[in-house]
């Protein structure tokens, strides 16, 4: 499984379970391995689900959690060593 696929599964699980935002975002960031692109790909997966069903509460919450992860992440700058 790719990191993005793992993030999709985790975000869905956290969204279904009603995990608080701080804890959920921390878990997603840990799982991301500092791969911002993986978080973006996972987020896109749920946005596609919302295009099909804009009322899906799990997909809505998953996007919220992944958005917050993107905001809070300390993403390395390419070429930084």
N, C-alpha and C positions, 0 to 999 in steps of 0.2 A: 504494500500500500504506500502511496505517496504521502508526504506530510500534509498536503492539502486534503486528501481523503480522510486522514486521521483527524484533522481539524474539523471537517464536516461532521464526522461521527460524534466527536466530543461536543461540538457546539450544539448539535441536536439533542444530545443527552442532557447537557446542562440546561438547555432551554426547556425541555420537557420536565426536568426535575425541579425547576424553579429555583435553581441555585442563585444566591445573591451575586450581584454584578461584580463586586471586588474579587470574590473567590473565583468566579467563573472566568473573568478576564485573566487572572493570575494563572489559572490552569491552562488556558489557551495560549498564553505567552510562553509558558514553560514548554508546552507541546510543540510550539512553532519552531523551536530551535533557532530563533532570530531570523527566520526566513519570511520576510514581509510578503513576498510574492505568494507564498502558500496561503497566508491569511487572506490576501486579495482574491485568490482563486476560490477558496472556501466560501467567502462572502458572495462571490458571483454565483455560485451554485444555489445559494438560498434566494438571491434576487431573481433567478430564473424560476424558482418555485413560486415566488410571489407574483410573477407575471401570469402564472397559470391560476393561482388562487390568492388573490390579494388579502384575503381574510385569514390566512393560515397563521395562527398565533405562534406556533413553534418556529416557523421560518422567520417571522417578524422578530421574535426574540433573539434568534440566532444571529440575524443581521445586526441587531443592536449590540450584542456581545462582541461580535467580530469588529464592528466599527469602533467600539471602545478599545479593543485590543490594538487596533491600528493607531489610535490616538495615543495610547499609553506606551506603546512599544518603544524601546530604545534601539532603533534600527541602525545598524552600522552603515556608514557611508561607503559606497563602492570605492575601492582603492585605498581605504583607510587600513593601516596595518599597525 
